[in-house]
Structures are given as C-alpha cells and as structure tokens.
Amino acid sequence: MEDEGIIISPDTKRENRVPPGQRLTEKFPTLHAGSVPRYDLSKWTFKITGLVEEKKTLSYEEFMSLPMVKVFSDVHCVTGWSRLNNLWEGVSTSVIKELVNILPEAKFVIVHCAEGWTTNLTLEDFFQADVLFVAKLDNEPNTAKHGAPCRLVVPRLYFWKSAKWVERLEFIAKDKPGFWETRGYHNHGDPWKEERYSYY
C-alpha cells in the first residue's frame, strides 16, 4: 500500500509476510476469555499513571479528539492465524509523550484493561511508529468484540499484546509480566522468532 500519510508497518514489506507456524485467514477471529465488557462512554476514562511527572485522565471525548494516524499492518495471533493488509486508524502511542512527561527511570508500560486484564511492553516496543490505540479498522468503527472503545494494536508482536478494552497505562521501572504472560505466554511475543510460550 502506497498512500501518503499512512504509516506502513515494516513487516508488511517482507518478501514472505507469514511467520513460521502461521496460516492465513481473511476472517477476523475474536478470541478472549470472559464476556465482552459494556461501557457507558459518558463515564469511560483513559488514565496515564506510574512514573510520570503528573498523572493524566481523559474522558472519551477528550481521547477521541487527539490527533489520529492511519497504520497499514498485518496481524499474527499466537493461536496460529494471520490476517494481512489491515488498515487501522487511531491515536498513536507517541501522543502519550505529549500528554505527560515520562520519568527517565521508566523502562516498561503495563497496559491495564477491563476486568483486570493486563499486558506488559518495553517502552521501545510501545513507542514504535506503527503502534496505536484504534478507533477504526478498514475504515469502519472498531466494535466492542474487537476491543472498543479503546484497543491497543502492536503490529510486530503476537496479537495478545494488542490488548482490548484499555483503560489505563502504568509506566514502571522493572518489568512485570501481564495476565497471559504469567500463564505461560512468552514475555515478549515476536512472531518471527515464534516467541509463543515461556518455559521457565
């Protein structure tokens, strides 16, 4: 895809875009434990906490009014399916740096989601240019079963790192594995290295 203003995820430029052990699908499976949360958007907030100079809380309207970008990427799920050629639109994680001053000792971010779900990322992974909080997929509004009102998308890692129903970011100094990471999933999750599971 060549379109001025669209961020192209680097993995889409690979000669072979399907990582080891993956199979292609044109569908978009929805996998999650538990039920889909229901939100009153007039009460929903997005919080930034942890190692920042000053905590920040945004309403849904404030969050959705932030500058948005478009990202063209592939998706690779740890369960074995891959979906190519996804066009996302939403708030780049780089905007977070404009909202708060992150303290130098912060090296990781914990993404807190509905019902206590979490995932962990290095700041290097979190602030890649193709990482965003999505509002739209393929020019259509994102849906609740796919993580609306706020889903993180981290194109270069397995899709469980693209946490659904995000409510809060917590910047921390030492890594803290998230929900799936403490239950056997790899702490990093690079699909090209087949970092599916941990064995420690």
C-alpha positions as CSV (number, residue, x, y, z in Angstrom):
1,M,0.0,0.0,0.0
2,E,1.3,3.4,-1.0
3,D,-0.6,6.3,0.4
4,E,0.8,9.5,1.7
5,G,0.1,9.8,5.4
6,I,-0.3,6.1,6.1
7,I,2.3,4.5,8.4
8,I,3.4,1.3,6.9
9,S,4.4,-1.4,9.4
10,P,7.8,-2.7,8.4
11,D,6.7,-6.4,8.5
12,T,4.4,-5.8,5.5
13,K,7.5,-5.2,3.4
14,R,8.9,-8.6,4.0
15,E,9.1,-10.9,1.0
16,N,7.3,-13.6,3.0
17,R,4.8,-11.9,5.3
18,V,3.6,-15.1,7.1
19,P,5.7,-16.0,10.1
20,P,6.6,-19.7,10.9
21,G,3.7,-21.8,12.1
22,Q,1.0,-19.4,10.9
23,R,-1.8,-19.8,8.4
24,L,-3.7,-17.1,6.5
25,T,-7.3,-16.1,7.1
26,E,-9.4,-13.4,5.6
27,K,-11.7,-13.5,8.6
28,F,-11.0,-11.8,11.9
29,P,-11.5,-14.3,14.7
30,T,-12.4,-12.8,18.1
31,L,-10.7,-14.6,20.9
32,H,-11.0,-13.5,24.6
33,A,-11.6,-15.0,28.0
34,G,-14.9,-14.0,29.6
35,S,-17.6,-11.7,28.2
36,V,-17.4,-8.5,26.2
37,P,-17.5,-5.5,28.6
38,R,-20.2,-2.9,28.3
39,Y,-19.3,0.7,28.7
40,D,-21.1,4.0,29.4
41,L,-19.0,6.2,27.3
42,S,-20.0,9.3,29.3
43,K,-18.2,7.7,32.2
44,W,-15.3,5.9,30.4
45,T,-11.8,7.3,31.1
46,F,-8.3,6.8,29.9
47,K,-5.7,7.2,32.6
48,I,-1.9,7.6,32.5
49,T,-0.2,6.7,35.7
50,G,3.0,5.4,37.2
51,L,6.4,7.0,36.6
52,V,5.1,10.3,35.1
53,E,5.5,13.8,36.5
54,E,1.8,14.3,36.7
55,K,-1.0,11.7,36.2
56,K,-3.5,12.3,33.4
57,T,-7.1,11.3,33.0
58,L,-9.0,11.8,29.7
59,S,-12.7,11.5,29.0
60,Y,-13.8,9.5,25.9
61,E,-14.5,12.8,24.1
62,E,-11.0,14.1,25.0
63,F,-9.3,10.9,24.0
64,M,-11.1,10.7,20.6
65,S,-10.2,14.3,19.9
66,L,-6.5,13.6,20.0
67,P,-4.6,13.6,16.7
68,M,-5.1,10.4,14.7
69,V,-2.9,8.4,12.3
70,K,-3.5,5.5,9.9
71,V,-1.4,2.3,10.1
72,F,-1.2,-0.5,7.5
73,S,-0.2,-3.7,9.2
74,D,-0.5,-7.5,9.4
75,V,-1.9,-9.4,12.4
76,H,-0.4,-12.6,13.8
77,C,-2.3,-14.5,16.5
78,V,-0.4,-16.9,18.8
79,T,-3.1,-19.5,18.1
80,G,-1.8,-19.7,14.5
81,W,-3.8,-17.4,12.3
82,S,-2.6,-14.4,10.4
83,R,-4.6,-11.7,8.7
84,L,-2.8,-9.5,6.2
85,N,-3.5,-5.9,4.9
86,N,-5.3,-4.4,7.9
87,L,-5.8,-0.6,7.8
88,W,-6.1,0.9,11.3
89,E,-6.9,4.4,12.3
90,G,-6.5,5.8,15.8
91,V,-4.3,7.6,18.3
92,S,-0.6,6.9,18.0
93,T,1.2,5.9,21.2
94,S,3.6,8.7,20.5
95,V,0.9,11.2,21.6
96,I,1.3,9.9,25.1
97,K,4.6,11.6,25.2
98,E,2.9,14.9,24.5
99,L,0.3,14.4,27.3
100,V,2.7,13.5,30.1
101,N,6.4,13.7,31.0
102,I,7.6,10.2,31.4
103,L,10.3,9.9,34.1
104,P,13.7,8.7,32.9
105,E,13.6,5.6,35.2
106,A,10.5,4.3,33.4
107,K,11.5,1.4,31.1
108,F,8.2,-0.6,30.7
109,V,4.5,0.1,30.5
110,I,1.7,-2.1,31.9
111,V,-1.5,-1.8,29.8
112,H,-4.5,-2.2,32.2
113,C,-7.8,-3.3,30.7
114,A,-11.3,-4.1,31.7
115,E,-11.9,-6.8,34.4
116,G,-8.2,-6.8,35.5
117,W,-6.6,-7.9,32.2
118,T,-3.1,-6.6,31.7
119,T,-0.1,-6.9,29.3
120,N,3.4,-5.7,29.5
121,L,5.6,-4.0,26.9
122,T,9.0,-2.4,26.8
123,L,8.9,1.3,26.0
124,E,10.8,0.5,22.9
125,D,8.0,-1.7,21.6
126,F,5.2,0.5,22.9
127,F,6.5,3.6,21.1
128,Q,7.2,2.1,17.7
129,A,5.7,4.3,14.9
130,D,3.1,1.7,13.9
131,V,1.6,1.2,17.4
132,L,-1.7,2.9,18.1
133,F,-5.0,2.9,20.0
134,V,-7.5,2.1,17.3
135,A,-10.8,3.7,16.6
136,K,-11.3,2.2,13.1
137,L,-10.4,-1.0,11.2
138,D,-10.6,-0.9,7.4
139,N,-12.5,2.4,7.6
140,E,-15.2,1.1,9.8
141,P,-15.6,1.9,13.6
142,N,-14.0,-0.7,15.8
143,T,-16.5,-2.9,17.6
144,A,-16.8,-3.9,21.2
145,K,-15.9,-7.6,20.5
146,H,-12.7,-6.3,18.9
147,G,-11.8,-4.1,21.9
148,A,-13.7,-0.9,21.5
149,P,-13.8,1.8,22.9
150,C,-10.0,1.5,23.1
151,R,-7.8,-1.2,21.8
152,L,-4.1,-1.1,21.6
153,V,-2.5,-2.6,18.4
154,V,1.1,-3.6,18.4
155,P,1.6,-5.0,14.9
156,R,5.1,-6.5,15.3
157,L,4.2,-8.7,18.2
158,Y,1.7,-11.6,18.6
159,F,-1.8,-10.2,18.9
160,W,-2.4,-10.9,22.6
161,K,-0.1,-7.9,23.1
162,S,-2.7,-5.8,21.3
163,A,-4.8,-5.5,24.4
164,K,-8.6,-5.0,24.2
165,W,-10.6,-2.6,26.3
166,V,-7.7,-0.5,27.5
167,E,-8.4,1.8,30.5
168,R,-5.1,2.7,31.9
169,L,-1.3,2.9,31.2
170,E,1.1,2.5,34.1
171,F,4.8,3.3,33.4
172,I,7.2,1.3,35.6
173,A,10.9,0.8,36.1
174,K,11.0,-3.0,36.3
175,D,9.2,-5.4,34.1
176,K,6.0,-7.0,35.4
177,P,4.5,-9.8,33.2
178,G,0.8,-9.4,32.4
179,F,-2.1,-11.7,32.6
180,W,-1.3,-14.1,29.8
181,E,2.5,-13.8,30.3
182,T,2.1,-15.1,33.9
183,R,0.1,-18.1,32.5
184,G,2.7,-19.4,30.1
185,Y,2.8,-17.0,27.2
186,H,6.1,-15.6,26.2
187,N,7.1,-12.3,27.9
188,H,7.9,-10.6,24.6
189,G,6.0,-12.3,21.7
190,D,7.9,-11.8,18.5
191,P,6.1,-14.0,15.8
192,W,9.1,-14.2,13.6
193,K,11.0,-15.9,16.4
194,E,8.0,-17.9,17.4
195,E,8.0,-16.5,20.9
196,R,4.7,-18.1,21.7
197,Y,5.3,-19.6,25.1
198,S,7.7,-19.4,28.0
199,Y,9.3,-22.5,29.6
200,Y,10.7,-21.2,32.9
